[in-house]
Amino acid sequence: MDKFYESLSPDQQIEDRKLRALQRIVDAAGRRIVTGQISREEAEELAAKTRDAAQNIIPDQMDLYDKIYGARFRYWIDAFCDK
């Protein structure tokens, strides 16, 4: 790990790991959507499953998740999936 990570408290390190895990999940889902190889219905289902995963990882931060990632998923789906 880097010096910044090592300077974090144990609680902050746990939070950092949670957010990094969530970011990997969102990135993987986003890659599937932006390739245009899945249907709008499949993309919407993937976005919902990703939100469910986020609910398990950061249950107390779902309002923020919806503001950031909800908008991002809507954009990706509208831009890269057939209507």
PyMOL commands that place a pseudoatom at each C-alpha (Angstrom):
pseudoatom trace, name=CA, resn=MET, resi=1, chain=A, elem=C, hetatm=0, pos=[0.000, 0.000, 0.000]
pseudoatom trace, name=CA, resn=ASP, resi=2, chain=A, elem=C, hetatm=0, pos=[1.025, 3.615, -0.311]
pseudoatom trace, name=CA, resn=LYS, resi=3, chain=A, elem=C, hetatm=0, pos=[1.935, 6.118, 2.392]
pseudoatom trace, name=CA, resn=PHE, resi=4, chain=A, elem=C, hetatm=0, pos=[-1.462, 7.799, 2.220]
pseudoatom trace, name=CA, resn=TYR, resi=5, chain=A, elem=C, hetatm=0, pos=[-3.290, 4.527, 2.860]
pseudoatom trace, name=CA, resn=GLU, resi=6, chain=A, elem=C, hetatm=0, pos=[-0.968, 3.692, 5.735]
pseudoatom trace, name=CA, resn=SER, resi=7, chain=A, elem=C, hetatm=0, pos=[-1.677, 7.105, 7.290]
pseudoatom trace, name=CA, resn=LEU, resi=8, chain=A, elem=C, hetatm=0, pos=[-5.388, 6.330, 7.530]
pseudoatom trace, name=CA, resn=SER, resi=9, chain=A, elem=C, hetatm=0, pos=[-6.979, 5.054, 10.708]
pseudoatom trace, name=CA, resn=PRO, resi=10, chain=A, elem=C, hetatm=0, pos=[-8.203, 1.442, 10.693]
pseudoatom trace, name=CA, resn=ASP, resi=11, chain=A, elem=C, hetatm=0, pos=[-11.800, 2.662, 10.235]
pseudoatom trace, name=CA, resn=GLN, resi=12, chain=A, elem=C, hetatm=0, pos=[-10.763, 4.881, 7.338]
pseudoatom trace, name=CA, resn=GLN, resi=13, chain=A, elem=C, hetatm=0, pos=[-8.894, 1.971, 5.758]
pseudoatom trace, name=CA, resn=ILE, resi=14, chain=A, elem=C, hetatm=0, pos=[-12.041, -0.163, 5.938]
pseudoatom trace, name=CA, resn=GLU, resi=15, chain=A, elem=C, hetatm=0, pos=[-14.072, 2.626, 4.323]
pseudoatom trace, name=CA, resn=ASP, resi=16, chain=A, elem=C, hetatm=0, pos=[-11.422, 3.039, 1.629]
pseudoatom trace, name=CA, resn=ARG, resi=17, chain=A, elem=C, hetatm=0, pos=[-11.513, -0.686, 0.820]
pseudoatom trace, name=CA, resn=LYS, resi=18, chain=A, elem=C, hetatm=0, pos=[-15.322, -0.583, 0.602]
pseudoatom trace, name=CA, resn=LEU, resi=19, chain=A, elem=C, hetatm=0, pos=[-15.265, 2.343, -1.794]
pseudoatom trace, name=CA, resn=ARG, resi=20, chain=A, elem=C, hetatm=0, pos=[-12.560, 0.755, -3.949]
pseudoatom trace, name=CA, resn=ALA, resi=21, chain=A, elem=C, hetatm=0, pos=[-14.587, -2.456, -4.156]
pseudoatom trace, name=CA, resn=LEU, resi=22, chain=A, elem=C, hetatm=0, pos=[-17.675, -0.491, -5.165]
pseudoatom trace, name=CA, resn=GLN, resi=23, chain=A, elem=C, hetatm=0, pos=[-15.683, 1.402, -7.780]
pseudoatom trace, name=CA, resn=ARG, resi=24, chain=A, elem=C, hetatm=0, pos=[-14.494, -1.874, -9.325]
pseudoatom trace, name=CA, resn=ILE, resi=25, chain=A, elem=C, hetatm=0, pos=[-18.094, -3.124, -9.513]
pseudoatom trace, name=CA, resn=VAL, resi=26, chain=A, elem=C, hetatm=0, pos=[-19.329, 0.112, -11.107]
pseudoatom trace, name=CA, resn=ASP, resi=27, chain=A, elem=C, hetatm=0, pos=[-16.407, 0.193, -13.556]
pseudoatom trace, name=CA, resn=ALA, resi=28, chain=A, elem=C, hetatm=0, pos=[-17.069, -3.387, -14.671]
pseudoatom trace, name=CA, resn=ALA, resi=29, chain=A, elem=C, hetatm=0, pos=[-20.781, -2.685, -15.165]
pseudoatom trace, name=CA, resn=GLY, resi=30, chain=A, elem=C, hetatm=0, pos=[-20.015, 0.519, -17.024]
pseudoatom trace, name=CA, resn=ARG, resi=31, chain=A, elem=C, hetatm=0, pos=[-17.627, -1.258, -19.384]
pseudoatom trace, name=CA, resn=ARG, resi=32, chain=A, elem=C, hetatm=0, pos=[-20.340, -3.783, -20.257]
pseudoatom trace, name=CA, resn=ILE, resi=33, chain=A, elem=C, hetatm=0, pos=[-22.832, -1.020, -21.002]
pseudoatom trace, name=CA, resn=VAL, resi=34, chain=A, elem=C, hetatm=0, pos=[-20.601, 1.297, -23.037]
pseudoatom trace, name=CA, resn=THR, resi=35, chain=A, elem=C, hetatm=0, pos=[-19.489, -1.484, -25.362]
pseudoatom trace, name=CA, resn=GLY, resi=36, chain=A, elem=C, hetatm=0, pos=[-23.032, -1.464, -26.734]
pseudoatom trace, name=CA, resn=GLN, resi=37, chain=A, elem=C, hetatm=0, pos=[-23.132, -5.246, -26.648]
pseudoatom trace, name=CA, resn=ILE, resi=38, chain=A, elem=C, hetatm=0, pos=[-26.026, -5.560, -24.228]
pseudoatom trace, name=CA, resn=SER, resi=39, chain=A, elem=C, hetatm=0, pos=[-29.618, -4.472, -24.645]
pseudoatom trace, name=CA, resn=ARG, resi=40, chain=A, elem=C, hetatm=0, pos=[-31.217, -1.576, -22.799]
pseudoatom trace, name=CA, resn=GLU, resi=41, chain=A, elem=C, hetatm=0, pos=[-33.159, -4.079, -20.687]
pseudoatom trace, name=CA, resn=GLU, resi=42, chain=A, elem=C, hetatm=0, pos=[-29.968, -5.961, -19.759]
pseudoatom trace, name=CA, resn=ALA, resi=43, chain=A, elem=C, hetatm=0, pos=[-28.199, -2.669, -18.976]
pseudoatom trace, name=CA, resn=GLU, resi=44, chain=A, elem=C, hetatm=0, pos=[-31.033, -1.526, -16.725]
pseudoatom trace, name=CA, resn=GLU, resi=45, chain=A, elem=C, hetatm=0, pos=[-30.951, -4.865, -14.920]
pseudoatom trace, name=CA, resn=LEU, resi=46, chain=A, elem=C, hetatm=0, pos=[-27.178, -4.590, -14.541]
pseudoatom trace, name=CA, resn=ALA, resi=47, chain=A, elem=C, hetatm=0, pos=[-27.535, -1.066, -13.135]
pseudoatom trace, name=CA, resn=ALA, resi=48, chain=A, elem=C, hetatm=0, pos=[-30.127, -2.334, -10.625]
pseudoatom trace, name=CA, resn=LYS, resi=49, chain=A, elem=C, hetatm=0, pos=[-27.883, -5.235, -9.570]
pseudoatom trace, name=CA, resn=THR, resi=50, chain=A, elem=C, hetatm=0, pos=[-24.989, -2.833, -9.165]
pseudoatom trace, name=CA, resn=ARG, resi=51, chain=A, elem=C, hetatm=0, pos=[-27.162, -0.631, -6.959]
pseudoatom trace, name=CA, resn=ASP, resi=52, chain=A, elem=C, hetatm=0, pos=[-28.073, -3.692, -4.882]
pseudoatom trace, name=CA, resn=ALA, resi=53, chain=A, elem=C, hetatm=0, pos=[-24.371, -4.438, -4.438]
pseudoatom trace, name=CA, resn=ALA, resi=54, chain=A, elem=C, hetatm=0, pos=[-23.807, -0.843, -3.365]
pseudoatom trace, name=CA, resn=GLN, resi=55, chain=A, elem=C, hetatm=0, pos=[-26.626, -1.179, -0.833]
pseudoatom trace, name=CA, resn=ASN, resi=56, chain=A, elem=C, hetatm=0, pos=[-24.678, -4.026, 0.776]
pseudoatom trace, name=CA, resn=ILE, resi=57, chain=A, elem=C, hetatm=0, pos=[-21.375, -2.127, 0.719]
pseudoatom trace, name=CA, resn=ILE, resi=58, chain=A, elem=C, hetatm=0, pos=[-22.457, 1.415, 1.656]
pseudoatom trace, name=CA, resn=PRO, resi=59, chain=A, elem=C, hetatm=0, pos=[-26.023, 1.220, 2.999]
pseudoatom trace, name=CA, resn=ASP, resi=60, chain=A, elem=C, hetatm=0, pos=[-25.764, 4.581, 4.747]
pseudoatom trace, name=CA, resn=GLN, resi=61, chain=A, elem=C, hetatm=0, pos=[-24.576, 6.414, 1.616]
pseudoatom trace, name=CA, resn=MET, resi=62, chain=A, elem=C, hetatm=0, pos=[-27.208, 5.425, -0.939]
pseudoatom trace, name=CA, resn=ASP, resi=63, chain=A, elem=C, hetatm=0, pos=[-28.446, 8.989, -1.485]
pseudoatom trace, name=CA, resn=LEU, resi=64, chain=A, elem=C, hetatm=0, pos=[-24.955, 9.940, -2.600]
pseudoatom trace, name=CA, resn=TYR, resi=65, chain=A, elem=C, hetatm=0, pos=[-24.685, 6.762, -4.699]
pseudoatom trace, name=CA, resn=ASP, resi=66, chain=A, elem=C, hetatm=0, pos=[-27.936, 7.614, -6.484]
pseudoatom trace, name=CA, resn=LYS, resi=67, chain=A, elem=C, hetatm=0, pos=[-26.809, 11.175, -7.192]
pseudoatom trace, name=CA, resn=ILE, resi=68, chain=A, elem=C, hetatm=0, pos=[-23.453, 10.130, -8.604]
pseudoatom trace, name=CA, resn=TYR, resi=69, chain=A, elem=C, hetatm=0, pos=[-23.903, 6.698, -10.099]
pseudoatom trace, name=CA, resn=GLY, resi=70, chain=A, elem=C, hetatm=0, pos=[-27.611, 6.842, -10.857]
pseudoatom trace, name=CA, resn=ALA, resi=71, chain=A, elem=C, hetatm=0, pos=[-26.981, 9.746, -13.221]
pseudoatom trace, name=CA, resn=ARG, resi=72, chain=A, elem=C, hetatm=0, pos=[-23.943, 8.026, -14.690]
pseudoatom trace, name=CA, resn=PHE, resi=73, chain=A, elem=C, hetatm=0, pos=[-25.854, 4.800, -15.393]
pseudoatom trace, name=CA, resn=ARG, resi=74, chain=A, elem=C, hetatm=0, pos=[-28.753, 6.736, -16.968]
pseudoatom trace, name=CA, resn=TYR, resi=75, chain=A, elem=C, hetatm=0, pos=[-26.288, 8.516, -19.258]
pseudoatom trace, name=CA, resn=TRP, resi=76, chain=A, elem=C, hetatm=0, pos=[-24.495, 5.312, -20.230]
pseudoatom trace, name=CA, resn=ILE, resi=77, chain=A, elem=C, hetatm=0, pos=[-27.761, 3.507, -20.950]
pseudoatom trace, name=CA, resn=ASP, resi=78, chain=A, elem=C, hetatm=0, pos=[-29.201, 6.389, -22.982]
pseudoatom trace, name=CA, resn=ALA, resi=79, chain=A, elem=C, hetatm=0, pos=[-25.959, 6.917, -24.901]
pseudoatom trace, name=CA, resn=PHE, resi=80, chain=A, elem=C, hetatm=0, pos=[-24.898, 3.336, -25.583]
pseudoatom trace, name=CA, resn=CYS, resi=81, chain=A, elem=C, hetatm=0, pos=[-28.008, 1.145, -25.604]
pseudoatom trace, name=CA, resn=ASP, resi=82, chain=A, elem=C, hetatm=0, pos=[-30.650, 0.950, -28.299]
pseudoatom trace, name=CA, resn=LYS, resi=83, chain=A, elem=C, hetatm=0, pos=[-33.965, 2.450, -27.318]
for i in range(1, 83): cmd.bond("trace and resi %d" % i, "trace and resi %d" % (i + 1))
show_as sticks, trace
zoom trace
